[in-house]
Amino acid sequence: MVVYDTMAPEYAEKFVEDLQSRGSAETAKHIARYLKTSQLEFYGLHLPVIHKITTKYTKKMILSDLKELMLDLWKKPIFEVRRAAINILEKYAKAGAVYPTLKIASDWIREIDTWALLDPLATPCLGILLLRDWAVEKTLISWQESDNFWRRRASVLPYHHLCRTKIYKEEYTEKIVSAVLPHITDKEFFVGKAAGWGLRELSKKNPTAVREFIEQYGNKMTALVRREGSKKLE
C-alpha cells in the first residue's frame, strides 16, 4: 500500500517529472494551438500516457492520500498535470465525502480556461457525485446563471453522465431536460454546445422525449442547440 507522505512534496514532484519526461515539444505546440483558450503550460502528452502514469502513481493509494496528491498536482499551472489531478478526482469522487469533493471541483472550475479540463471534471466527476447524492443538483442549479460560462457549461455536463448505457434510467429524463432548458438560448458557444450535446446523448436512450422537447422549445433554441440536439434524430 502506497502511503503518501504529505510532508514529502517530492512524491508529487516525481509524478510531475515523470509526466514531463514523456512529453514532446512538438506535441505541446500542437495541443496549445488546439486548446487556444488555455494559458497553461503544456508538456505535450496524449491522454493515454497521462492515464497510464496516473494509474502507476495512485493504484494502491488510500483515499486520503489521493486527495492530498490531487491537490498538490492542481497547484501546477501545467495542462497535463492538472489533467492528471482530474483523473485522481474522478477516482476520489466515487468514495470521498460528497460535499468536500464538490467544493474542490467548484474551486477548480474557477481556474479552468479550457473545455479539455472542464469536461472530464464536470461529466464523470460531478456526474458521479450527482448519482451519489441528488442534493448536488442544488449546487448545479445555482451555477446556471453564472457569469463564468465554464461554470454554466458545468451545470449541464454532469447530466451527460446519466445518459451512459449502464447508468441511464427513464426516470432521469426529466432531470436531464430540466438541466438543458435554461441554456437553450445561451449564445455562448461552449454552453450551447453542452446543452445540445445533452439532448443528443439523451436521444440515444429516449428519442421520443427529445423530439417532444424540440417541438415544444425549438423556436426558442439557438441554431447550435437545435442542430446538436437533433443530430441522432435525423
Buried (B, 14 or more C-beta within 10 A) or exposed (E): EBEBEBEEEEBBEEBBEBBBEBBBEEBBEEBBEEBEEBEBBBBBBEEEBBBEBBEEBBEEBEEEBBBBBBBBBBEBEBBBBBBBBBBBBBBBBBEBEBEEBBEBBBEBBEEBEBBBBBBBBBBBBBBBBBBBEEEBBEBBEEBBEBEEBBBBBBBBBBBBBBBEEEEBEEEBBEBBBEBBBBBBBBEBEBBBBBBBBBBBBBBEBBEEBBBEBBEEBBEEBBEBBBBBBBEBEE
